Each structure stands twice: as C-alpha cells, then as structure tokens.
Amino acid sequence: MAGYGRRTGSSTGIHDDLTAGALVVSDGIRKAAIVSVELLALGIRICDSIAEQVAAHTDIPPEAVMVCATHTHSGPHFNMFATPRGDSPDAPGRDLNWERGLPDRIARAVIEANAHLRPAAVAAAGAQFGLGTNRRLMRADGTIQLAPNYAGTVDHELKVLGLFATMHDPGAISCLLNYPCHGVVLCEDNLLYSRDWPGFAIDALQQSTTGSSSGRAPIALFTQGASGNIDPVRRGDFSAGREWGHAAASLAHAALAHAARTGFAQVVTRRVPVLMKLRDLSARLAIARANIQQTELALKKHAGVGGIQHRRLTDQHQLSLDERGAAEALAEANRRDRRVDQGAGELRTHMTLLAIGDLVLVGVPGELFAELGIAIKANPYFRHTFVLGYCNDLVGYIPTREAYEVGGYEVETSRVAQGSGELLVHLALAHLAEMREESTKLK
C-alpha cells in the first residue's frame, strides 16, 4: 500500500472500491475535462498519456484535461510516474497488469462522460468545514514535528461546484467537492484499500437524489486542495472517515441550495509552463557523509566492547546513514527524472487552469502548502477559486518560503528550492488576470 512509510503490513483486502470519475464541461465551442482519481498521486507521464488518449477519441484538447488524485493513503503501491513496460520484472506485491491498464481505464471515464453531455446550469458555493488542521508543530527547541498545530494556518473552506438540469431543478446532476486535507483519517494500521474520508463524502452525495427531477443520483467527484501541511484534526477508523465524509456532503448540499445559478458560462483553459529550481543537496550530502565517517571511527574503537555506549554509537551511526540515504534518494530522483535539467538544476512542469464563467479551477502539480493556496484563492478576478492539488503531475511538497527557514518533514523531503511556492502563486495570479480578460472578451 502507498502513503505511509511505517505501514504495519501489506494489504489484506478491499473496504471500498477505488474509482476514477470524470466531468466534461463545454460552452458549445470549448471543452475541458476534470478527472478525480482515488489514488495517492499520479506523475506527468501517466497524466499526459491519459490526456493524449482523451484527445485522440474526443474533441477535448490534451491541455484542457485535469487529472487530479484525491491523495488517499489507503490505496495501492504502484509506479506513480510511469506505466511499467512489458518486460518489467514483477515487483513483490504489485499487479503490473493493473498498473499498465490504469491510464486506459481513466481515459475511458472521460471519453464516456464526453459521450453523455447534456445542458446544465452552473452554481458554485463555499462553506466552513472543520476537518483540517495545520500539522507543523514547533517544539520548544525550535524543531518542527509532524503533529497537530491548532494555532497554525489552515484553510477551512469547502468549495463545491454543482451542475443542474435546469435553472430551478433543486437536485444536482453532478457536483465537485474541493477541500484541503490529507486523505489520512485512516492511519498506517489500516490494511484495507479505501478512498478514506473523501470517498465517504462522495458516497453520501451520490446516494442522495432528493429534489432531482431526473430521479438519478448525481455524479460526484472530489478534488484535493492545497493540503501539503494539513491533516485531519481527528483521525481513527472507518467510522470516523464516514462521519467526516457525511459532514462534508451535508455542508455541500446546504451550500448549493442557496447558490446563484447561471444557464451559460464561458469555458477558458490554459496550461502554464513552470520552471522550478531544485534544492542544492551538496551541503546536506557532505554533512551526512562526514557524520558517517565520525561514527564509523567511534564504532571501530568500541569494536567487541558491547554495552550501552556501543548501542548509543550504533544508533547515532544509523541516524547518519538514514540522513545520507534520504539525501541520496532525492538526488537519485532528480537524476532519473526526464523533467530535470541537471546542468541548470531545474525541473519542468506545468499548472492547468480552467475557468467556467465566474469560477476557476487552478491545478497545481504537487502538495502545495495551505498559505499558498489561500493566496491563490484571494485573487480578485474570479468569484470562486478552487485550488486543485496533485493535478497532472507530482513534484512533491511545495512549502512556503518561511517554512524552509525552520525545516520539518515537508521541507526535508521537498525536491524544489525555496521560493518555488511563491513562484506558483505569482504565475497563477498573472494568468488568472489574463483569463478573466479573455473570458470577458468572449462574451
């Protein structure tokens, strides 16, 4: 299973099926697709493959496809960055046939959605939802611990997009939820595949047909927000996940019931190239290697002695080895990544933006910190802004500039350099301004 380094075992079964849901929107001229995939994350090569297949079988351009992972930590372990080749050796516990067929199945969801287009009125709304809390707790010694920080920045806004058969139909035919909180209500002791709390929210929405003239359950999707430093305020078992999911669905229903609707909305899409600087790992590697040399020398002097001091030195040595391993893993990821220019120390990726009338979806290729998501949502150009994390790529954690100064898990495991998050905010705001102007001209 993917998502926890300290998982207590391998999967023992399925609690609830993982799905891919698709929503296609069109203004009669331009089209776009949003895909919600209930997995930890997907890399750019798989997302590009999905978009290319969609473009080959529909009139949806590949740059107008947003493939978004819900970031459940109770899904399968697989190669998130590339589909395994036919000659790939079998990895223990992995179903390579499932992995190879994944892009096709996700693309088919979009193709099927495109084949069932129907007129719809659009509405968007927001509500305050108390699930998320900041997870970067500063201890008395100045270190950052992965633990609830109730005083830290958090975005409590649950956003919902609703599509209705008519301007006055009380029941939605489709809705999209967006909220920033890791899919980790279920902890590392859970060994059943599950969509976690977002899946229970989707279930609750799809099981309700109240007021819909069609009598059919709505097609509901979930998209993760800027949740890089946000965890659930209370975690537990499936009952806790179901409780939070049903609470989110109830808030979404109530918010949409009072939301203004429009019978026509311009669709504007944009793919924004992003060039992000990589962290310089040379100093970190040099320190780790020097620490290893020191502990190795001390262990040699205590060889055969045993006792408490030898155990202390062994523990210190292991910490040094772990630090070197973590830095080398980041360096190796950069060396193997086709997006990376090693000479320039830069990584190529992109954001995907989709405007539907007076609302806009900003797709970010990684785990954006909540402060940065809030900055994007504060733009003056659109009435409703949805920030979609884990969209079309995965560059890892994207912390704030201030977070790099104090460190912590997200900073230590981030591949991108300080200031990368602020760069994304700057680019997003600039392009949102242009998209608003473009949308106005189209009217």
N, C-alpha and C positions, 0 to 999 in steps of 0.2 A: 504494500500500500504506500501511497505517496503522501508527503506533507509533514511527517514527524520523524526527526532523526532518532528519537527514542521510542519508537513504536515497540510495543511489548511482544509482537509476533506477526505472523502473516495472516492474510485474510482467511476467515473461516466461512464466509458466505455473503449473501446479499440481504440487506434490510429493506432498501428501496432502490428501484432501478435508476441508473443514471441516464439522462436523456439529453438530446440537443433540440432546442426549439428555435424556430425562425419566424421573423416578422419582416415582411416586404412592404415597403411604402412607395407610392407613386403619386405624382401630381398630374399624370397624363402625358408628361414629357420625360421627366427624370425619375429614376428609380434608385432605391437603396435597400440594403438588407441588414438586419441586425440578427446575429445568431448567439444564443446563450447555450454554452456547453458546460455540462456539470462535471467538470474535471478541475484539477489543481491549476493548470495553466497550459498554454499551447504556444510554441515558438513560431517565428515568422515563416519558416519554410513550410510547415503544415498549414498555417493560415493562408499563405499565398497559394498553395495547392488547392485549398477549398475555394478561394476566390476565383481562381482560373477555371475550375470546373463549373462553377456557377455561371461565369461569363460565357463559357462555351455552350451552355444549354439554355441560357436566358438572355434577355437584353439588359441585364444588370451589369454595369461595368465593374471590373475587379476592384478598382479603387473605392467603390461605393459599398463594399462588403465589410461589415464589422463583426469579426469572430471574437467573442468575449467568453472567457472562462469564469465560472462562478467562484472558483477558488475553494472548493470543498477539500478538506484534508482527510476525507474518508473515501477517496477514490483510488483507482489502481496506479501502481508504479509503472511507468512506460517512458519511452523516449519522447519527451515533450517537444524536442527541437527538430526531429526529422523522422520520416517514416522508415522503418527498417528495410534494408534491401533483402531480396530473395535469398541471398547467400549468407545472411547474418547468422552467426551461431546462436542457438537457443540460450536465452538467459534464464537462470533459475526463477521459476515462479511467474514468468512472463508469457503471455499468449501473443506471439508475434503475428499470427493471422489477424487477431483482433486489432492490433496496432496498425497493420498495413491497410486494413479496410476502414479505419477511422475517418480519414478525410473524405472518402466517398460517401459514407453514411451521413456525415454532417452536411456535405454539399447537397445531398438528396433532400434534406429537410428544407433547404432554401428553395430548391427547384420546385418542390411540391407546394410550398407556400406561394410561390410566384404563380403557380397554375390555378390558385384559388383566390385571386384578388376579387375584392368587392368594394363598392363605395362605402365610405365611412366618414363619420365626424370625429374630430380630434379634440382631446382635452388633456390638460396636464395639471398636476396639483402637488402639494407637499404637505407633510405632517411631521410632527416631532415624535421620534421613536427612541426609547431609552436603552436599546440593546448594547450599543458600542461604548467602550471606554478606552482612554489612552493607555498603552501598555508599556511605556518607557518611564520607569520609576527611578528617580535619582536617589541613591542611598547617601547616608551621612558622610561617606568617604569620597563622594563625588562621582562614583561609578554609576552606570545605568544598568538596571536589572529589568529583565523581561517579566514584568509584574504590573498589576493594576495601578495606574496613576490617576486617581479620581480628580486631581486638580489640573491634569494636562489637557491640551487641546483635543477636542473631539467634535465631529460633525454629526449632529443628531437628526438631520433632515432626511426623511424617507421621501423619495420622489416617485411619482407614478404617472405613467403615460397611459391614457385609455383611448380605445377606438370603439365607436358606437355605430350601430347600423343606421341610425338616423340622428338628427339633432336632438330628438326628445326621447329616444329609447333609454330607459333607466338602467338597463343592463349592458355591460361592455361585451363586445365580441372578442376583444383582445386587450391585454394590458401588459405593461412592462414595469417592473419594480426596480428601483435602484437605491442601494444603501451601502455605506462604507463600514463593513465589519467582517473580519476574517471568518471563514467557514469552519470554526473550531469550537462550537458548543460541545461537540463530541471530542473527547480527549484521546490521547495516544493509547489508551487501553481498549478503545473500540476497534474490533476486528471485523466489522461488517461494512460492506460497501454502502455508502449513503450520500445523499446530497446535502446533509446537515440542515441547519435551520432554513436556508433559502428554499430548499426543496419542500419543506413543510408549508412554507408561505405560498408557494406555487400550488401545492395540493389544495390548500384552503380556498384559493381564488378559483381554481378550476372546478371545484366541487360545488360552487355556488352558481345557480342560474337565476337567482332572484331578479325579477323585473325584466329579463331579456326577452324581447319579442320573438327571437329565434327559438327559444327554449333549449338552446345548446349551451354547454359550459364554455366559458371564454378560454382562449388560448393564452396562457400566461407565461411570461419569461422573467428571469431575474438577471440583473447585471450588477456586478460588484462595483463599489465606489472607490474612492481614494482611501484605502484601508491599510496602507503599509504599516502604520503604527497603532492600529485599532483592533482590539479583541472584544469578545463578549464580556459584559460586566458580570455575568453569571454563567457558568458552564456546568455540564453534567451529562445526563444520558439522553436517550431518545425522547423521553417525556419533556425534558427541558427544551430540546430543539423544537418539538411540536408546539410547545407553549409559546415560544418566541415567534415561530413562523405564523401561527394563527393570529397573534397580536399584530404582526406586520400586515397581514392580509386584511384584518378588520380596519386598521387605520387607512389602508389604501382605498377600501370600499367607501369609507366615510368621506375621505378627501375628494374622490372623484364625483361623489353625489352632489357636491356643491361647486364643481369646477365649470368654468365657462367653456363652451364648445365652439368650434368653427367647422363649417362644412367644406372648406377648401384651404389647403396650406401648400405653399411653395416648398419643394424639396431641393435643397442645395447641399452638395457634398464636396469634401476637399480632403486630399491626402497631403499631409505636411511633412516633408523630409526633415529629419532631425539628425544632427551630428553631435554626439556626446563624447566628451573627453573621458578616458578611462583613468581610474586611480593609479597612481605610481606605487607599485608594490615593492620596489627595490629596497627601500629602507626597512620595510617590515620583514622582508625575507632575510636581509643581512642581520637584523637583530635576532630573529628566531634561530638562525644558524649559529650565531655567536653564543647564544644561550645554550644550545645543544652541546657545543664544544665544552663549555664550562661544566655542565652537569655530567658529561661523559668523563671528564678528568676526575671529578669528585667521586664518581662511582668506581673508577679504576682503583683509587686509593682505598676504597672501602670494600674491594672485592673479597668475598669469602668471609667478611665480618658478620654480616646479617644484622639483626636488631632494628631498633626504631630508627636510628639515623639512616641506615641503608634504605629503609622503606620511605623515609622523607625524601631522600635524594632521588629515589626511583619515581616518586610522584612528581617531583619537580621536573625531572627529565621527560616524563610523559607529557606534561603541560607544554614544554618546549617543542616536543615532537608534534603535538596537536596544532600549535600555532604555526609551525612551518608547513604542516600538511594543509591547513586552511588557506594560507597564502599561496602555496603551490597549486592548489585546486583552482583558485581564481585565475592565476597566471595561465594554467593549462586551458581553462575555459576560454580565455582570450585568444590563445594560440590556435584553438580548434574552430573558432567562430569565424565564419565567412564574412560576417558583417564588419569585422575588425580590421582596421589598417594599423598593423603593428608599428610601422615606422612613425606614423603620426600619433599613435596612441589614441585612436578614435574609434567609435562604434557607430555604425549607420543604422538608423531605424526610422520610424515614422509615427505620427499621430493621424487618426482618422476622425474627421468632423462631419456631422450630419445635422443639418437644420431642417426642421419640419415646422414651417410657419414661424411662430414666436417662441419655439423651444429648440434647444440644440443639445446634441449629444457629443461629448468630447472623449474620444477613445485614446487612452494612454497606454503605452506598451510596457507596463510593469506595475510595481507596487508603490504607488505614489503616497507620500505622507499626507495626512488629513489637512494640515495647514495649507499645503499647495493646492489641494482640491478645493478648499474653501476660497482661495484666491481666484481660482478659475470661475467658480460659481458666482463670485461677486461682480462679474463683468456687467456693464450697463447696456449691453447690446441685445440680449435676449431675456425674455421674461422668466423662462425656466431653463436652467442649465443642468444637465445630467453629466457627471464625470464617470466614465466607464474605465475601470482598471482592467489589467490583463487582456487588453484589446489588441489583437493582430500580432502580438509579439510578447516576449518576456525578457527584459533586460535586468530583472531583479529589483531590489529595493531602490527607491529614489527618495532619499531623505532630504530634509531642509538643510540649508547652509549651516544653520545653528547646530543641528544635530551632529554634524561632522566634528564640531569642536569638543563635544563631550563623549562621543563614541557610543558604544552599545551594540547589541546584536545586529540590528539592521545596517548600521554603518560598517561594522566589521565584515559583513558578508556582501556588501554592495560592490558592484564592479565599476560603477560610474563615479566620476570625480565630483568634488564639492562644487555646487552651483548648477548641477545638471537639472535639478528640480525647478529652480528659478528660471532656467532657460526654457523649459517646457511651458511654464506659466506665461512667460513673455511671448513665446511663439503662439500659444493658444489665444491670448488676448488680441494679438495683432491680426490673426486670421479670422477671429470672430467678428472683429470690426469690419473687415472686408466682406465677410459673408453676409452680414446684416445689410451692407450697402448693395451687394449683389442681389439679395433677396428682395430688397425694396425696388430695384430697377426692374426685376422680373414681373412685378405686379403691374 
